[in-house]
């Protein structure tokens, strides 16, 4: 228990007044009051100024003294530790980079890339230049309001990632409190319950693909076209790198870290898909780590890049919905192909152990037949109306 109390601090006469454990109140003849901590480091006495009583209350001065004494006992320079906390808190943008650098070793390559891309796209415009110690629930709520009902799944991921950044900032001493939780959604509309992704009827896909190919090529259009041709998930397309492809063998070998089920998966590439990839190849593109569909900065594109293509064309469908289009087409037009093959083409787990064992041999070639037929169907000029 310290020797001083609030009244003693207020009425102390000029001089030095000990509170115990090396903490002193210094009172100048002018009446100015400040805190000083005396510690022993490397056998030497050091006096450390902690600040005025206007900046630190008695309780806060005691708490600060405990922290600095621990640093001294652990062999760290208490003055350097004191001065470290006087540095201004970083911006949210810089805190994101620090969080990513500290935590990415425990993430898959896909999640690490999406962590940065989603925050750059949705959080930076409003939060990027704010200091992390000034961000409150209202800032986060206003940012989320722009995407909360429009792209609910992405909005929820962004909310979690913002929370992770602010909690990391708290652990670094950059903000006094952890991230706000429930209060960030107060005032936001109720999100629609999850359901099926809006899918374009498969007979309409060829006409849409023809229109897509007739327009000036963009990263978004190329990525969406490739997603349609391969019946892949949006995230798998966006995270695809050139090292994942063997164009001579017409295979897309996706590593486990990119897959939803955590298992590596080979996608057979149709003639149309291979032709698209060869058109996109360049000197930079042949670098193994380069993204096949990069942003202007060479990073992974956001999910909105593909969605925007459909939105600009006033199509009420989602990129993911083309997987359903493919599945419906396979069921209605490819009766000779077993249902399990179509499921395997979508990288769905085939539950039956016998079928899964059979898949190791003939399923790959059967999937190649299936996707080649799908590629021919969606790019067939005769199908355009």
C-alpha positions as CSV (number, residue, x, y, z in Angstrom):
1,X,0.0,0.0,0.0
2,X,1.4,3.4,-1.0
3,X,2.1,6.1,1.5
4,X,0.4,8.9,-0.5
5,X,-3.2,9.5,-1.2
6,X,-5.1,12.0,-3.5
7,X,-5.3,14.6,-0.8
8,X,-1.6,14.3,0.1
9,X,-0.7,14.8,-3.6
10,X,-2.9,17.9,-3.8
11,X,-1.6,19.5,-0.6
12,X,2.1,18.4,-0.8
13,X,4.7,21.1,0.0
14,X,7.7,21.8,-2.3
15,X,10.2,18.9,-2.1
16,X,10.3,15.1,-2.8
17,X,7.6,12.9,-1.3
18,X,8.0,9.1,-1.4
19,X,5.1,6.8,-2.1
20,X,7.2,3.6,-1.7
21,X,8.9,1.2,-4.1
22,X,10.9,4.0,-5.7
23,X,8.0,6.2,-6.7
24,X,8.2,9.9,-5.7
25,X,6.1,13.0,-6.1
26,X,8.3,16.0,-6.9
27,X,6.9,19.4,-6.0
28,X,8.7,22.5,-7.3
29,X,8.6,25.9,-5.5
30,X,6.3,27.0,-8.3
31,X,3.8,24.4,-7.2
32,X,4.3,22.2,-10.3
33,X,3.9,18.5,-9.5
34,X,5.4,15.5,-11.3
35,X,6.2,11.9,-10.8
36,X,9.6,10.3,-10.7
37,X,10.7,6.6,-10.4
38,X,14.0,5.5,-9.0
39,X,15.3,2.1,-10.1
40,X,18.5,0.2,-10.0
41,X,19.8,-1.1,-13.4
42,X,23.2,-2.8,-13.9
43,X,24.1,-1.7,-10.3
44,X,23.5,2.0,-11.1
45,X,20.7,4.2,-9.7
46,X,18.5,5.8,-12.4
47,X,15.8,8.4,-11.9
48,X,13.0,8.3,-14.5
49,X,10.5,11.1,-15.0
50,X,7.0,9.7,-15.5
51,X,5.1,13.0,-16.2
52,X,3.0,15.5,-14.4
53,X,0.1,14.7,-12.1
54,X,-2.1,16.2,-14.8
55,X,-1.0,13.4,-17.2
56,X,-0.9,10.6,-14.6
57,X,-3.1,10.2,-11.5
58,X,-1.6,8.6,-8.4
59,X,-3.1,5.2,-9.4
60,X,-1.8,5.5,-13.0
61,X,1.7,6.5,-11.7
62,X,1.8,3.5,-9.5
63,X,0.8,1.2,-12.3
64,X,3.4,2.8,-14.6
65,X,6.0,2.4,-12.0
66,X,5.2,-1.3,-11.6
67,X,5.6,-1.8,-15.4
68,X,8.9,0.0,-15.6
69,X,10.3,-1.8,-12.6
70,X,9.5,-5.1,-14.3
71,X,11.4,-3.9,-17.4
72,X,14.4,-3.1,-15.3
73,X,14.4,-6.5,-13.5
74,X,14.2,-8.2,-16.9
75,X,17.3,-6.4,-18.1
76,X,15.5,-3.9,-20.4
77,X,16.2,-0.2,-20.4
78,X,13.2,1.3,-18.5
79,X,13.8,4.8,-20.1
80,X,13.6,3.3,-23.6
81,X,10.4,1.5,-22.6
82,X,9.0,4.7,-21.2
83,X,9.8,6.6,-24.4
84,X,8.5,3.8,-26.6
85,X,5.0,4.4,-25.2
86,X,5.3,8.1,-25.9
87,X,5.4,7.4,-29.7
88,X,2.2,8.2,-31.4
89,X,0.0,5.2,-32.2
90,X,0.2,4.0,-35.8
91,X,-2.6,4.5,-38.4
92,X,-5.0,1.6,-39.0
93,X,-3.2,1.1,-42.3
94,X,0.2,0.6,-40.7
95,X,-1.4,-1.5,-37.9
96,X,-2.9,-3.9,-40.6
97,X,0.6,-4.4,-42.0
98,X,2.1,-5.1,-38.6
99,X,-0.7,-7.5,-37.7
100,X,-0.3,-9.3,-41.0
101,X,3.4,-9.6,-40.6
102,X,3.1,-11.0,-37.1
103,X,0.3,-13.5,-37.7
104,X,0.7,-14.7,-41.3
105,X,2.9,-17.6,-40.4
106,X,-0.1,-19.3,-38.9
107,X,-2.4,-18.7,-41.9
108,X,-2.7,-20.3,-45.3
109,X,-1.3,-18.3,-48.2
110,X,-4.9,-17.7,-49.4
111,X,-6.1,-16.4,-46.0
112,X,-3.0,-14.2,-45.6
113,X,-3.6,-12.6,-49.0
114,X,-7.4,-12.2,-48.5
115,X,-6.7,-10.6,-45.1
116,X,-4.8,-7.7,-46.7
117,X,-7.0,-7.4,-49.8
118,X,-10.3,-7.3,-48.0
119,X,-9.1,-4.6,-45.6
120,X,-7.5,-2.6,-48.4
121,X,-10.8,-2.7,-50.3
122,X,-13.4,-2.1,-47.6
123,X,-11.7,-0.7,-44.5
124,X,-8.9,1.6,-45.8
125,X,-11.2,4.2,-47.4
126,X,-12.7,5.2,-44.0
127,X,-10.3,3.7,-41.4
128,X,-6.9,3.6,-43.2
129,X,-5.6,7.0,-42.0
130,X,-7.1,7.0,-38.5
131,X,-4.8,6.3,-35.6
132,X,-5.7,3.0,-34.1
133,X,-6.2,4.6,-30.6
134,X,-8.9,6.8,-32.0
135,X,-11.1,4.1,-33.7
136,X,-14.4,3.5,-31.9
137,X,-17.4,1.4,-32.6
138,X,-19.1,4.1,-34.6
139,X,-16.3,4.2,-37.1
140,X,-16.5,0.5,-37.7
141,X,-20.3,0.5,-37.9
142,X,-20.3,3.2,-40.5
143,X,-17.7,1.4,-42.6
144,X,-19.7,-1.9,-42.4
145,X,-23.0,-0.2,-43.3
146,X,-21.8,0.2,-46.9
147,X,-21.5,-3.6,-47.4
148,X,-23.4,-5.2,-44.5
149,X,-26.5,-6.3,-46.6
150,X,-25.0,-6.0,-50.0
151,X,-22.2,-8.6,-49.5
152,X,-23.0,-10.0,-46.0
153,X,-20.4,-12.8,-45.9
154,X,-17.6,-10.4,-46.9
155,X,-18.8,-7.9,-44.4
156,X,-18.7,-10.4,-41.6
157,X,-15.1,-11.3,-42.5
158,X,-14.1,-7.7,-42.6
159,X,-15.6,-7.1,-39.2
160,X,-13.6,-10.1,-37.8
161,X,-10.4,-8.8,-39.4
162,X,-10.8,-5.3,-38.2
163,X,-11.3,-6.7,-34.7
164,X,-8.1,-8.7,-35.0
165,X,-6.1,-5.6,-36.0
166,X,-7.4,-3.6,-33.1
167,X,-6.8,-6.4,-30.6
168,X,-3.3,-6.7,-31.9
169,X,-2.9,-2.9,-31.5
170,X,-4.1,-3.3,-27.9
171,X,-1.5,-6.0,-27.2
172,X,1.2,-3.7,-28.5
173,X,0.1,-0.8,-26.3
174,X,-1.1,1.3,-29.2
175,X,-4.7,1.6,-27.9
176,X,-6.0,1.4,-24.4
177,X,-8.9,-1.0,-25.0
178,X,-9.5,-4.1,-27.1
179,X,-11.7,-3.9,-30.1
180,X,-15.4,-3.1,-29.6
181,X,-17.6,-6.1,-30.2
182,X,-21.4,-6.1,-30.2
183,X,-21.7,-2.4,-30.4
184,X,-20.2,-2.2,-33.9
185,X,-23.4,-3.7,-35.4
186,X,-25.9,-1.6,-33.4
187,X,-28.0,0.2,-36.0
188,X,-27.1,-2.1,-38.9
189,X,-29.9,-3.9,-40.8
190,X,-30.5,-7.5,-40.2
191,X,-28.6,-9.6,-42.7
192,X,-30.6,-12.0,-44.9
193,X,-30.3,-15.7,-43.9
194,X,-27.8,-17.6,-45.9
195,X,-29.2,-19.5,-48.9
196,X,-28.3,-20.6,-52.4
197,X,-26.2,-18.3,-54.6
198,X,-28.1,-16.7,-57.4
199,X,-27.2,-18.8,-60.4
200,X,-27.7,-18.1,-64.1
201,X,-29.8,-20.7,-65.9
202,X,-27.3,-22.8,-67.8
203,X,-29.0,-22.3,-71.3
204,X,-28.2,-18.6,-70.9
205,X,-24.6,-19.0,-70.0
206,X,-23.3,-19.3,-73.7
207,X,-24.9,-16.0,-74.6
208,X,-23.4,-14.3,-71.5
209,X,-19.9,-15.8,-72.3
210,X,-20.2,-14.6,-75.9
211,X,-21.0,-11.1,-74.7
212,X,-18.2,-11.3,-72.1
213,X,-15.6,-12.2,-74.7
214,X,-16.8,-9.5,-77.1
215,X,-15.9,-6.7,-74.7
216,X,-12.5,-5.3,-74.0
217,X,-10.5,-7.7,-71.8
218,X,-10.1,-6.7,-68.2
219,X,-8.8,-8.7,-65.2
220,X,-12.3,-9.0,-63.8
221,X,-13.7,-10.3,-67.1
222,X,-10.9,-12.7,-67.7
223,X,-11.1,-14.0,-64.1
224,X,-14.9,-14.5,-64.4
225,X,-14.6,-16.2,-67.7
226,X,-12.0,-18.6,-66.3
227,X,-14.2,-19.3,-63.3
228,X,-17.1,-20.2,-65.6
229,X,-14.9,-22.5,-67.7
230,X,-13.5,-24.3,-64.7
231,X,-16.6,-24.3,-62.4
232,X,-14.2,-23.2,-59.7
233,X,-14.8,-21.1,-56.6
234,X,-14.1,-17.4,-56.8
235,X,-11.4,-17.5,-54.1
236,X,-9.6,-20.4,-55.9
237,X,-9.5,-18.3,-59.2
238,X,-8.4,-15.1,-57.5
239,X,-5.6,-16.9,-55.6
240,X,-4.3,-18.9,-58.6
241,X,-0.6,-18.5,-59.4
242,X,1.2,-19.5,-62.5
243,X,3.1,-22.2,-60.7
244,X,-0.1,-24.1,-60.1
245,X,-0.6,-24.7,-63.8
246,X,0.8,-27.3,-66.3
247,X,-0.6,-26.1,-69.6
248,X,1.0,-28.8,-71.6
249,X,-0.8,-31.4,-69.5
250,X,-3.9,-29.1,-69.3
251,X,-4.0,-29.4,-65.5
252,X,-4.5,-26.9,-62.7
253,X,-2.9,-28.4,-59.6
254,X,-4.3,-26.5,-56.7
255,X,-2.4,-26.9,-53.4
256,X,-4.2,-27.9,-50.2
257,X,-4.0,-24.4,-48.6
258,X,-6.2,-23.0,-51.4
259,X,-8.9,-25.6,-51.0
260,X,-12.0,-25.3,-48.9
261,X,-11.7,-28.9,-47.8
262,X,-7.9,-28.6,-47.1
263,X,-7.0,-31.3,-49.7
264,X,-5.0,-30.7,-52.9
265,X,-7.1,-30.9,-56.0
266,X,-6.4,-31.1,-59.8
267,X,-8.7,-29.3,-62.2
268,X,-8.7,-30.5,-65.7
269,X,-8.5,-27.6,-68.2
270,X,-10.7,-27.5,-71.3
271,X,-9.3,-26.3,-74.6
272,X,-11.1,-23.0,-74.1
273,X,-9.5,-22.6,-70.6
274,X,-6.0,-23.4,-71.8
275,X,-6.4,-20.9,-74.7
276,X,-7.5,-18.2,-72.3
277,X,-4.4,-18.8,-70.1
278,X,-2.0,-18.8,-73.0
279,X,-3.4,-15.4,-74.1
280,X,-2.7,-14.1,-70.6
281,X,0.9,-15.3,-70.5
282,X,3.7,-12.7,-70.5
283,X,7.3,-12.4,-69.3
284,X,6.0,-11.4,-65.8
285,X,3.2,-13.9,-65.9
286,X,5.6,-16.8,-66.3
287,X,7.1,-16.0,-62.9
288,X,5.9,-18.9,-60.7
289,X,4.7,-16.8,-57.8
290,X,2.8,-14.2,-60.0
291,X,-1.0,-14.2,-59.8
292,X,-2.7,-15.3,-63.0
293,X,-5.3,-12.5,-62.4
294,X,-3.4,-9.8,-60.6
295,X,-4.5,-6.4,-59.5
296,X,-2.7,-3.3,-60.9
297,X,-0.3,-3.7,-58.0
298,X,0.3,-7.3,-58.7
299,X,-1.7,-8.4,-55.6
300,X,-4.7,-10.7,-55.4
301,X,-7.9,-9.1,-56.6
302,X,-10.9,-8.8,-54.4
303,X,-14.1,-10.8,-54.7
304,X,-15.9,-7.6,-55.8
305,X,-13.7,-7.5,-59.0
306,X,-15.6,-10.5,-60.4
307,X,-19.0,-9.5,-58.9
308,X,-18.7,-6.0,-60.5
309,X,-18.6,-7.6,-64.0
310,X,-22.0,-9.0,-63.4
311,X,-23.3,-5.9,-61.7
312,X,-22.2,-3.6,-64.5
313,X,-24.0,-5.9,-67.0
314,X,-27.1,-5.7,-64.7
315,X,-27.1,-9.4,-64.2
316,X,-28.8,-10.5,-60.9
317,X,-26.4,-13.4,-60.4
318,X,-23.2,-14.2,-58.4
319,X,-19.9,-15.5,-59.7
320,X,-20.3,-18.5,-57.4
321,X,-23.7,-19.3,-58.9
322,X,-22.0,-20.5,-62.1
323,X,-21.0,-23.6,-60.2
324,X,-24.7,-24.4,-59.9
325,X,-25.1,-23.6,-63.6
326,X,-22.4,-26.1,-64.4
327,X,-23.9,-28.7,-62.1
328,X,-27.4,-28.4,-63.6
329,X,-26.0,-28.6,-67.1
330,X,-24.1,-31.8,-66.2
331,X,-27.2,-33.4,-64.7
332,X,-29.4,-32.6,-67.7
333,X,-27.0,-32.8,-70.6
334,X,-24.3,-35.3,-69.6
335,X,-26.3,-38.4,-68.6
336,X,-23.4,-40.7,-69.4
337,X,-21.2,-39.1,-66.7
338,X,-21.8,-40.4,-63.2
339,X,-23.1,-37.9,-60.7
340,X,-20.0,-38.4,-58.5
341,X,-17.8,-37.2,-61.3
342,X,-19.6,-33.9,-61.5
343,X,-19.3,-33.6,-57.7
344,X,-15.6,-34.3,-57.9
345,X,-15.2,-31.7,-60.7
346,X,-16.6,-29.1,-58.2
347,X,-14.0,-30.3,-55.6
348,X,-16.8,-31.6,-53.4
349,X,-15.9,-34.5,-51.2
350,X,-17.3,-37.8,-52.5
351,X,-18.6,-39.6,-49.4
352,X,-18.7,-43.2,-50.6
353,X,-15.3,-44.9,-49.9
354,X,-15.5,-47.1,-52.9
355,X,-16.3,-44.2,-55.3
356,X,-13.5,-42.2,-53.7
357,X,-11.1,-45.0,-54.3
358,X,-12.3,-45.4,-57.9
359,X,-11.9,-41.6,-58.4
360,X,-8.1,-41.9,-58.1
361,X,-7.9,-43.6,-61.4
362,X,-10.7,-43.0,-63.9
363,X,-12.3,-39.9,-62.4
364,X,-9.6,-37.5,-63.6
365,X,-10.2,-38.5,-67.3
366,X,-13.9,-38.5,-66.9
367,X,-13.7,-35.0,-65.4
368,X,-11.6,-34.0,-68.3
369,X,-14.3,-35.2,-70.7
370,X,-17.0,-33.4,-68.6
371,X,-15.2,-30.0,-68.4
372,X,-14.1,-30.2,-72.1
373,X,-17.8,-30.6,-73.0
374,X,-18.8,-27.7,-70.7
375,X,-16.1,-25.5,-72.2
376,X,-17.3,-26.3,-75.7
377,X,-21.0,-25.7,-74.6
378,X,-20.4,-22.2,-73.1
379,X,-18.1,-21.0,-76.0
380,X,-20.2,-22.5,-78.8
381,X,-21.2,-19.7,-81.2
382,X,-24.3,-21.6,-82.2
383,X,-25.6,-21.2,-78.7
384,X,-25.6,-17.4,-78.8
385,X,-29.0,-15.8,-79.2
